[in-house]
Amino acid sequence: MKKIIGSIVFITIITSGISFADTYHFELNASGSSLQARFDVTRDINQAYFTAGIGGVYNDNDDDYKIADVKFALGNEMLTPGLKCELGLKGLFGEVEKPHKDGDLMAIGFLLSAAYETPKTVLPIPVEVSASVCFAPSPLCFLDSERYLEIGTSLGFNIVKNGAIVLGYKYIKVHIDEDSADWNMSDNVVFAGVRLKY
């Protein structure tokens, strides 16, 4: 599992450095029991844009989990200036644990996300409101995982040109079927962090 994740992370970073050299996004968030990190590279293509990135979340409360992801998405500005929507895929890899239970996660999830940045004429500090949903149904889940759901939302306060303070919420639910044991792990996380763009 670790070799697979390491290979995918390496390939994504190399590909991003060669092919997608426009905008880089780095985000680091934390809560009382979890740590999240994300690195995305975005390139404009015609009237749209393409994003490739890697991310991960580690949680050490009663329900431990370590999940890494590789993201590929197409996006575009829609309906009104400042509103961007993305549609893509997310490859998920990791381990999920509960007391006396543990399972391996591998899945391909469908990703839908949207973000809206308020114009400077509305607020003196631009605020980006974002939301995303990632769902992997049973046919796209492997190893011990049967279903995966992730819902997230955040507010990004752009206090400087290339940086923002982020406040957000994330819900993760994983359905595991391992050795005739059928169980779920779910977690709600409220986090704060920073986002850099360059």
C-alpha positions as a LaTeX table, in Angstrom:
\begin{tabular}{lrrr}
\hline
Residue & $x$ (\AA) & $y$ (\AA) & $z$ (\AA) \\
\hline
Met1 & 0.00 & 0.00 & 0.00 \\
Lys2 & 2.74 & 2.47 & 0.95 \\
Lys3 & 4.67 & 1.70 & $-2.27$ \\
Ile4 & 1.54 & 2.32 & $-4.37$ \\
Ile5 & 0.82 & 5.64 & $-2.66$ \\
Gly6 & 4.46 & 6.70 & $-2.95$ \\
Ser7 & 4.56 & 5.89 & $-6.67$ \\
Ile8 & 1.37 & 7.83 & $-7.41$ \\
Val9 & 2.54 & 10.85 & $-5.41$ \\
Phe10 & 5.90 & 10.82 & $-7.24$ \\
Ile11 & 4.27 & 10.54 & $-10.70$ \\
Thr12 & 1.80 & 13.34 & $-9.89$ \\
Ile13 & 4.53 & 15.72 & $-8.71$ \\
Ile14 & 6.74 & 15.02 & $-11.75$ \\
Thr15 & 3.82 & 15.38 & $-14.17$ \\
Ser16 & 2.68 & 18.58 & $-12.52$ \\
Gly17 & 6.15 & 20.10 & $-12.69$ \\
Ile18 & 6.50 & 19.32 & $-16.38$ \\
Ser19 & 3.01 & 19.89 & $-17.77$ \\
Phe20 & 1.14 & 22.24 & $-15.51$ \\
Ala21 & 3.22 & 25.26 & $-14.64$ \\
Asp22 & 0.63 & 28.00 & $-14.14$ \\
Thr23 & $-0.76$ & 28.26 & $-10.60$ \\
Tyr24 & 0.27 & 26.35 & $-7.49$ \\
His25 & $-1.95$ & 26.00 & $-4.41$ \\
Phe26 & $-0.78$ & 24.71 & $-1.04$ \\
Glu27 & $-3.10$ & 24.26 & 1.93 \\
Leu28 & $-2.44$ & 23.04 & 5.47 \\
Asn29 & $-5.26$ & 22.57 & 8.00 \\
Ala30 & $-5.50$ & 21.21 & 11.52 \\
Ser31 & $-8.10$ & 20.41 & 14.17 \\
Gly32 & $-7.91$ & 18.93 & 17.64 \\
Ser33 & $-7.27$ & 15.41 & 16.33 \\
Ser34 & $-6.47$ & 15.67 & 12.61 \\
Leu35 & $-4.04$ & 17.17 & 10.12 \\
Gln36 & $-4.82$ & 17.83 & 6.44 \\
Ala37 & $-2.54$ & 18.90 & 3.61 \\
Arg38 & $-3.16$ & 19.55 & $-0.09$ \\
Phe39 & $-1.03$ & 20.60 & $-3.09$ \\
Asp40 & $-2.72$ & 21.39 & $-6.41$ \\
Val41 & $-1.45$ & 22.68 & $-9.73$ \\
Thr42 & $-3.84$ & 24.45 & $-12.10$ \\
Arg43 & $-3.37$ & 25.22 & $-15.79$ \\
Asp44 & $-5.65$ & 27.28 & $-18.00$ \\
Ile45 & $-6.81$ & 25.50 & $-21.15$ \\
Asn46 & $-8.91$ & 27.51 & $-23.62$ \\
Gln47 & $-12.01$ & 28.70 & $-21.73$ \\
Ala48 & $-11.54$ & 26.23 & $-18.84$ \\
Tyr49 & $-8.79$ & 24.98 & $-16.54$ \\
Phe50 & $-7.31$ & 21.64 & $-15.47$ \\
Thr51 & $-6.25$ & 20.82 & $-11.91$ \\
Ala52 & $-4.00$ & 17.98 & $-10.76$ \\
Gly53 & $-3.05$ & 17.50 & $-7.15$ \\
Ile54 & $-2.32$ & 15.36 & $-4.15$ \\
Gly55 & $-3.65$ & 15.52 & $-0.63$ \\
Gly56 & $-3.88$ & 13.66 & 2.61 \\
Val57 & $-5.60$ & 13.58 & 5.98 \\
Tyr58 & $-4.47$ & 11.94 & 9.21 \\
Asn59 & $-6.72$ & 11.52 & 12.23 \\
Asp60 & $-5.76$ & 9.97 & 15.58 \\
Asn61 & $-8.95$ & 10.04 & 17.65 \\
Asp62 & $-10.98$ & 6.93 & 18.57 \\
Asp63 & $-11.53$ & 6.20 & 14.86 \\
Asp64 & $-8.04$ & 6.42 & 13.36 \\
Tyr65 & $-7.57$ & 6.88 & 9.64 \\
Lys66 & $-4.90$ & 7.85 & 7.17 \\
Ile67 & $-6.16$ & 8.71 & 3.67 \\
Ala68 & $-4.16$ & 10.01 & 0.71 \\
Asp69 & $-5.67$ & 11.14 & $-2.58$ \\
Val70 & $-4.75$ & 12.03 & $-6.13$ \\
Lys71 & $-7.10$ & 14.50 & $-7.85$ \\
Phe72 & $-7.72$ & 15.28 & $-11.54$ \\
Ala73 & $-10.48$ & 17.77 & $-12.41$ \\
Leu74 & $-11.72$ & 20.10 & $-15.13$ \\
Gly75 & $-13.20$ & 23.42 & $-14.11$ \\
Asn76 & $-14.78$ & 26.54 & $-15.53$ \\
Glu77 & $-16.35$ & 29.82 & $-14.47$ \\
Met78 & $-20.15$ & 29.49 & $-14.61$ \\
Leu79 & $-23.31$ & 31.57 & $-14.29$ \\
Thr80 & $-21.71$ & 34.58 & $-12.64$ \\
Pro81 & $-18.20$ & 36.06 & $-12.45$ \\
Gly82 & $-16.24$ & 34.55 & $-9.56$ \\
Leu83 & $-18.18$ & 31.26 & $-9.43$ \\
Lys84 & $-16.00$ & 28.30 & $-10.45$ \\
Cys85 & $-17.17$ & 24.69 & $-10.69$ \\
Glu86 & $-15.06$ & 21.55 & $-11.05$ \\
Leu87 & $-15.86$ & 18.00 & $-12.10$ \\
Gly88 & $-13.32$ & 15.23 & $-11.84$ \\
Leu89 & $-11.99$ & 12.07 & $-10.24$ \\
Lys90 & $-10.19$ & 11.39 & $-7.00$ \\
Gly91 & $-8.09$ & 8.29 & $-6.36$ \\
Leu92 & $-8.19$ & 7.36 & $-2.66$ \\
Phe93 & $-5.79$ & 5.16 & $-0.69$ \\
Gly94 & $-5.43$ & 4.56 & 3.02 \\
Glu95 & $-6.17$ & 2.73 & 6.24 \\
Val96 & $-9.20$ & 2.96 & 8.51 \\
Glu97 & $-9.27$ & 1.74 & 12.12 \\
Lys98 & $-11.82$ & 1.40 & 14.91 \\
Pro99 & $-11.32$ & $-0.34$ & 18.25 \\
His100 & $-10.45$ & $-3.98$ & 17.39 \\
Lys101 & $-11.16$ & $-3.36$ & 13.68 \\
Asp102 & $-9.10$ & $-2.15$ & 10.74 \\
Gly103 & $-9.46$ & $-2.08$ & 6.97 \\
Asp104 & $-7.66$ & $-0.92$ & 3.84 \\
Leu105 & $-9.21$ & 1.69 & 1.56 \\
Met106 & $-8.72$ & 1.97 & $-2.19$ \\
Ala107 & $-11.31$ & 3.72 & $-4.33$ \\
Ile108 & $-11.95$ & 6.00 & $-7.30$ \\
Gly109 & $-14.41$ & 8.73 & $-6.39$ \\
Phe110 & $-16.43$ & 11.15 & $-8.48$ \\
Leu111 & $-15.65$ & 14.73 & $-7.47$ \\
Leu112 & $-17.89$ & 17.78 & $-7.74$ \\
Ser113 & $-16.83$ & 21.11 & $-6.26$ \\
Ala114 & $-17.66$ & 24.79 & $-6.46$ \\
Ala115 & $-16.04$ & 27.97 & $-5.17$ \\
Tyr116 & $-17.17$ & 31.59 & $-5.20$ \\
Glu117 & $-14.96$ & 34.56 & $-4.35$ \\
Thr118 & $-16.71$ & 37.73 & $-3.31$ \\
Pro119 & $-15.59$ & 40.81 & $-5.28$ \\
Lys120 & $-13.59$ & 43.52 & $-3.53$ \\
Thr121 & $-16.46$ & 45.92 & $-4.08$ \\
Val122 & $-18.63$ & 43.82 & $-1.76$ \\
Leu123 & $-16.15$ & 43.11 & 1.07 \\
Pro124 & $-12.85$ & 44.83 & 1.85 \\
Ile125 & $-11.27$ & 41.41 & 2.40 \\
Pro126 & $-12.29$ & 39.00 & $-0.38$ \\
Val127 & $-13.81$ & 35.77 & 0.96 \\
Glu128 & $-13.87$ & 32.50 & $-0.97$ \\
Val129 & $-16.78$ & 30.19 & $-0.15$ \\
Ser130 & $-16.24$ & 26.62 & $-1.34$ \\
Ala131 & $-17.96$ & 23.24 & $-1.14$ \\
Ser132 & $-17.15$ & 19.79 & $-2.48$ \\
Val133 & $-18.54$ & 16.27 & $-2.59$ \\
Cys134 & $-16.61$ & 13.08 & $-3.41$ \\
Phe135 & $-18.44$ & 9.77 & $-3.69$ \\
Ala136 & $-17.11$ & 6.33 & $-4.60$ \\
Pro137 & $-19.80$ & 3.68 & $-5.14$ \\
Ser138 & $-19.22$ & $-0.01$ & $-4.50$ \\
Pro139 & $-18.03$ & $-0.92$ & $-8.06$ \\
Leu140 & $-15.23$ & 1.64 & $-7.75$ \\
Cys141 & $-14.07$ & 0.53 & $-4.28$ \\
Phe142 & $-11.41$ & $-2.11$ & $-3.75$ \\
Leu143 & $-9.59$ & $-4.00$ & $-0.99$ \\
Asp144 & $-11.77$ & $-3.82$ & 2.16 \\
Ser145 & $-13.73$ & $-0.68$ & 1.23 \\
Glu146 & $-17.30$ & $-0.83$ & $-0.07$ \\
Arg147 & $-18.33$ & 2.84 & $-0.26$ \\
Tyr148 & $-16.70$ & 6.22 & 0.37 \\
Leu149 & $-18.29$ & 9.63 & 0.96 \\
Glu150 & $-16.58$ & 12.94 & 1.67 \\
Ile151 & $-18.34$ & 16.29 & 2.05 \\
Gly152 & $-16.45$ & 19.50 & 2.71 \\
Thr153 & $-17.06$ & 23.22 & 2.93 \\
Ser154 & $-14.80$ & 26.13 & 3.81 \\
Leu155 & $-14.36$ & 29.88 & 4.02 \\
Gly156 & $-11.09$ & 31.40 & 2.84 \\
Phe157 & $-10.29$ & 34.92 & 4.03 \\
Asn158 & $-7.79$ & 36.41 & 1.56 \\
Ile159 & $-5.88$ & 38.63 & 3.95 \\
Val160 & $-2.95$ & 39.05 & 1.51 \\
Lys161 & $-2.69$ & 38.71 & $-2.25$ \\
Asn162 & $-1.32$ & 35.16 & $-2.24$ \\
Gly163 & $-2.50$ & 33.88 & 1.12 \\
Ala164 & $-5.70$ & 33.11 & 3.00 \\
Ile165 & $-6.83$ & 31.96 & 6.43 \\
Val166 & $-9.17$ & 28.99 & 6.06 \\
Leu167 & $-12.01$ & 27.83 & 8.32 \\
Gly168 & $-13.84$ & 24.69 & 7.27 \\
Tyr169 & $-15.74$ & 21.50 & 7.94 \\
Lys170 & $-15.25$ & 17.99 & 6.54 \\
Tyr171 & $-17.35$ & 14.84 & 6.89 \\
Ile172 & $-15.92$ & 11.45 & 5.91 \\
Lys173 & $-17.73$ & 8.11 & 5.90 \\
Val174 & $-16.17$ & 4.80 & 4.83 \\
His175 & $-18.07$ & 1.51 & 4.59 \\
Ile176 & $-15.81$ & $-1.49$ & 5.21 \\
Asp177 & $-16.54$ & $-5.15$ & 4.47 \\
Glu178 & $-13.64$ & $-7.28$ & 5.70 \\
Asp179 & $-13.60$ & $-10.99$ & 6.53 \\
Ser180 & $-17.39$ & $-11.15$ & 6.94 \\
Ala181 & $-17.28$ & $-8.07$ & 9.20 \\
Asp182 & $-19.49$ & $-5.23$ & 7.95 \\
Trp183 & $-18.88$ & $-1.86$ & 9.61 \\
Asn184 & $-18.70$ & 1.91 & 9.03 \\
Met185 & $-16.31$ & 4.64 & 10.07 \\
Ser186 & $-17.50$ & 8.23 & 10.03 \\
Asp187 & $-15.93$ & 11.44 & 11.26 \\
Asn188 & $-16.84$ & 15.14 & 11.47 \\
Val189 & $-13.94$ & 17.59 & 11.53 \\
Val190 & $-13.96$ & 21.36 & 12.02 \\
Phe191 & $-10.58$ & 22.78 & 11.04 \\
Ala192 & $-8.55$ & 25.95 & 10.59 \\
Gly193 & $-5.49$ & 26.54 & 8.46 \\
Val194 & $-3.73$ & 28.51 & 5.76 \\
Arg195 & $-3.81$ & 28.48 & 1.95 \\
Leu196 & $-1.02$ & 29.81 & $-0.25$ \\
Lys197 & $-1.20$ & 30.51 & $-3.99$ \\
Tyr198 & 1.73 & 31.33 & $-6.26$ \\
\hline
\end{tabular}
